[in-house]
Amino acid sequence: MRRRLLGTLAAVVMAAIGVFLLVAYVHGAEDRALAGEELVPVLVVNDAVDSGTDADGLVGSIRLERVPAKVRADGGVSDLDDLEGLVATIDLFPGEQLTDARFAAAETLEAASEVEPPPGTLEVTVSLAPERAIGGQIQPGDTVAVLASFDPFTVGSTDPSEEGQEVEVGSGGSGVFVGTTDGGDAARRTPNSTALLLRRVTVTNVQVEQLPRTYEDEPPAGTPDLAPTGNLMITLAVTPDAAEKLVFTAEHGFVWLASDPTSAREADRVVETRETIYE
């Protein structure tokens, strides 16, 4: 009996030693992995944070961590004082680092929420690079024109019920090419094309993936403004039929936005191709 008890105690001691050695090895591996790495502080979200929460409201929902500099997010925040007077522009989730791109002045967020879509319109969001969205200089309440560009594509019969009907296949310098949906002449290529699709469209919301990086020092006079990095999520209020055109272009072509104030003159809509652009 005594021998069995001693054996049990020895097994427990050996197991404890094994656990201790394993923990020590893991910590040692972490230390070895971080050896030579520059560690920097950054605030990380502990609990979900709702959009509109200010800096004071973040207390208790975040923690300060030291991470290798190479994994710290651009614009990472290490001090809540840096966010004074700002509010979260989107919901924040556990595990993500706090970045200044996720915060903006409270009045900016409130202004965005005050833009209501005109009656009878639908709101559609498109993701655009800054150069396609007026360099990122776009705000809720602005009115924009939407331009559509398409690469060449083949038009043919896709619906058996349309066989034998005449369809517009594309446009060129001499007019519109017309074929029939019998599987023959209809299989033709359209030219590259660009046209003004919509006018005076109201912007109801803008979300920026990454705000412009700031200059370390006061830039000299005449220095160009910095553009956002990453895409902008731009919500537009359009009529139902215009929504179809906008979504089709975003799915199969390229969308460009142009500033379109009420003072901009009206113009005839022309589909520009390589054959017409120099006319």
C-alpha positions in Angstrom: 0.0 0.0 0.0 2.8 2.4 1.0 4.7 1.5 -2.2 1.6 2.3 -4.3 1.1 5.7 -2.5 4.8 6.6 -3.2 4.3 5.7 -6.8 1.3 7.9 -7.1 3.1 10.8 -5.5 6.1 10.4 -7.7 3.8 10.4 -10.8 2.1 13.7 -9.6 5.5 15.3 -9.0 6.8 14.2 -12.4 3.6 15.6 -14.1 4.0 18.9 -12.3 7.6 19.2 -13.4 6.6 18.4 -16.9 4.0 21.1 -17.0 6.5 23.6 -15.5 9.1 22.7 -18.1 6.5 23.0 -20.9 5.4 26.5 -19.7 9.0 27.6 -19.4 9.7 26.4 -22.9 6.7 28.2 -24.4 7.6 31.4 -22.7 11.2 31.0 -23.8 10.0 30.4 -27.4 8.0 33.6 -27.3 11.0 35.5 -25.9 13.3 34.0 -28.6 10.7 34.9 -31.3 10.6 38.5 -30.0 14.4 38.8 -29.6 15.6 41.8 -31.6 12.1 43.0 -32.4 11.1 46.5 -31.6 8.0 46.4 -29.4 5.6 49.3 -29.6 2.4 50.0 -27.6 -1.1 50.0 -29.2 -4.6 49.9 -27.9 -6.6 46.8 -28.7 -10.4 46.3 -28.5 -11.5 43.9 -25.7 -15.3 44.3 -26.0 -17.4 45.4 -29.0 -17.7 49.1 -29.4 -20.6 50.8 -31.1 -20.2 53.4 -33.8 -20.5 56.9 -32.3 -18.7 56.0 -29.1 -16.3 58.7 -27.9 -12.9 58.3 -26.3 -14.3 58.3 -22.7 -16.7 55.5 -23.7 -13.8 53.3 -24.7 -12.6 53.0 -21.1 -13.1 49.4 -20.0 -13.5 48.1 -23.5 -9.8 48.3 -24.6 -6.4 47.2 -23.4 -2.9 48.3 -24.0 -0.6 45.8 -25.6 3.0 45.8 -26.8 3.4 44.3 -30.2 6.2 44.1 -32.8 6.4 47.4 -34.8 5.9 45.5 -38.0 2.4 44.2 -37.0 1.2 47.5 -35.6 -1.6 48.9 -37.9 -1.0 52.2 -39.7 -2.3 55.0 -37.5 -2.4 52.7 -34.4 -3.4 54.6 -31.3 -1.6 54.0 -28.0 -3.0 56.9 -25.9 -6.7 57.7 -25.6 -5.9 61.4 -25.3 -5.1 61.2 -29.1 -8.8 60.5 -29.7 -10.1 63.4 -27.5 -13.1 65.0 -29.2 -13.4 62.2 -31.7 -16.0 59.3 -32.0 -15.9 55.9 -33.7 -17.2 56.1 -37.2 -17.9 52.4 -37.4 -18.5 49.5 -35.0 -15.3 48.1 -33.5 -14.8 44.4 -32.7 -12.7 42.5 -30.2 -9.1 41.9 -31.2 -8.7 44.8 -33.6 -6.2 47.6 -33.0 -7.5 51.1 -32.5 -6.5 53.3 -35.5 -7.1 57.0 -36.1 -8.8 56.1 -39.4 -11.7 54.7 -37.4 -12.5 58.0 -35.7 -13.7 61.4 -36.8 -15.0 64.6 -35.2 -18.4 64.2 -33.7 -19.9 66.9 -35.8 -18.7 65.2 -39.0 -20.6 62.0 -38.0 -23.7 63.9 -37.0 -23.6 65.8 -40.3 -23.5 62.6 -42.2 -26.4 61.2 -40.3 -28.5 64.3 -41.2 -28.4 63.7 -45.0 -31.7 62.1 -45.9 -32.2 60.5 -49.3 -34.7 62.4 -51.5 -38.2 60.9 -51.5 -38.7 58.0 -54.0 -35.0 57.1 -54.2 -33.0 54.0 -53.3 -29.6 54.1 -51.6 -26.9 52.2 -53.3 -23.3 51.9 -52.1 -20.3 51.6 -54.4 -16.7 51.0 -53.5 -14.3 53.4 -55.3 -10.6 54.2 -55.3 -9.9 57.9 -54.4 -9.0 58.7 -58.0 -12.5 57.6 -59.1 -14.2 59.6 -56.4 -12.9 63.2 -56.9 -9.6 62.4 -55.1 -11.6 61.5 -51.9 -12.8 65.0 -51.6 -16.4 64.0 -51.3 -18.8 64.5 -48.4 -22.4 63.6 -47.5 -24.8 66.1 -49.0 -22.6 66.7 -52.2 -24.2 66.1 -55.6 -22.2 64.2 -58.1 -22.4 63.0 -61.7 -21.9 59.3 -62.4 -19.9 58.3 -65.5 -19.8 54.7 -66.8 -16.9 53.1 -68.7 -16.9 49.7 -70.3 -14.3 47.5 -71.9 -15.3 45.7 -75.1 -17.6 42.7 -74.5 -19.4 40.3 -76.7 -23.1 40.6 -77.1 -25.1 37.5 -78.2 -28.2 35.6 -77.5 -28.6 34.6 -73.9 -32.3 34.1 -73.7 -33.9 31.5 -76.1 -37.1 33.5 -76.1 -35.3 36.4 -77.9 -34.0 34.4 -80.9 -34.8 36.1 -84.2 -35.2 39.5 -82.6 -33.1 42.5 -83.6 -30.9 43.8 -80.8 -28.5 46.7 -80.4 -25.1 45.1 -80.3 -22.9 48.1 -79.7 -22.0 51.6 -80.9 -19.2 53.0 -83.1 -18.2 56.0 -85.0 -20.8 55.2 -87.7 -23.7 54.5 -85.4 -25.2 51.4 -83.7 -24.4 47.9 -84.9 -27.5 45.7 -85.1 -27.5 42.0 -85.3 -30.0 39.2 -84.7 -30.2 36.8 -81.8 -29.9 33.7 -84.1 -26.4 32.9 -82.9 -24.8 34.4 -86.1 -24.3 38.1 -86.5 -25.2 38.9 -82.9 -21.9 37.6 -81.6 -20.1 40.9 -82.1 -17.8 43.0 -79.9 -18.7 46.4 -78.5 -16.0 49.1 -78.6 -14.5 50.7 -75.4 -17.1 53.3 -74.3 -17.6 56.0 -71.7 -20.7 58.0 -71.1 -22.3 60.3 -68.6 -24.8 58.0 -66.9 -26.5 60.1 -64.1 -26.6 63.7 -63.1 -27.2 65.5 -59.7 -27.0 62.4 -57.6 -27.1 63.1 -53.8 -24.3 61.5 -51.7 -25.9 60.4 -48.4 -22.9 58.7 -46.7 -19.1 58.3 -47.1 -16.9 55.8 -45.3 -13.2 55.8 -45.7 -11.1 52.7 -45.4 -8.0 54.7 -44.4 -7.9 58.4 -43.7 -5.0 60.4 -45.3 -1.7 60.2 -43.5 -0.7 63.4 -41.9 2.5 65.3 -42.4 4.9 65.0 -39.5 5.7 68.7 -39.6 3.6 71.6 -40.9 3.8 71.4 -44.7 5.1 74.3 -46.7 2.5 76.6 -48.3 1.2 75.2 -51.5 1.8 71.6 -50.6 -0.9 69.4 -52.1 -3.5 67.8 -49.8 -3.0 64.1 -49.0 -5.5 61.7 -50.4 -7.1 58.8 -48.5 -5.5 55.4 -48.9 -7.7 52.5 -49.7 -11.2 52.6 -51.2 -14.1 54.8 -50.2 -17.6 53.4 -49.6 -19.9 56.0 -51.1 -23.7 55.7 -50.8 -25.8 57.4 -53.5 -29.5 58.1 -53.5 -30.8 57.2 -57.0 -34.2 56.4 -58.6 -35.0 52.7 -59.0 -34.2 52.6 -62.7 -31.0 54.5 -62.1 -30.1 52.0 -59.4 -30.2 49.2 -62.0 -27.8 51.2 -64.3 -25.4 52.0 -61.4 -25.2 48.4 -60.1 -24.8 47.0 -63.6 -21.9 49.4 -64.2 -20.3 48.7 -60.9 -20.5 44.9 -61.6 -19.4 44.9 -65.2 -17.6 48.1 -65.9 -16.0 51.1 -64.2 -17.7 53.9 -62.2 -16.3 57.4 -62.0 -17.8 60.3 -60.0 -17.5 64.0 -60.9 -18.5 67.0 -58.8 -21.9 68.1 -60.2 -23.2 71.3 -58.5 -26.4 73.0 -59.7 -24.3 75.6 -61.5 -22.8 72.9 -63.8 -24.3 73.3 -67.3 -26.5 70.7 -68.9 -25.0 68.6 -71.8 -26.2 66.1 -74.3 -25.5 62.6 -73.4 -23.0 61.1 -75.9 -21.4 57.6 -75.8 -17.8 58.2 -76.4 -15.7 55.6 -78.1 -12.2 55.5 -79.6 -13.7 56.6 -82.9 -15.7 59.5 -81.5 -13.4 60.9 -78.8 -11.3 63.0 -81.2 -14.2 64.4 -83.1 
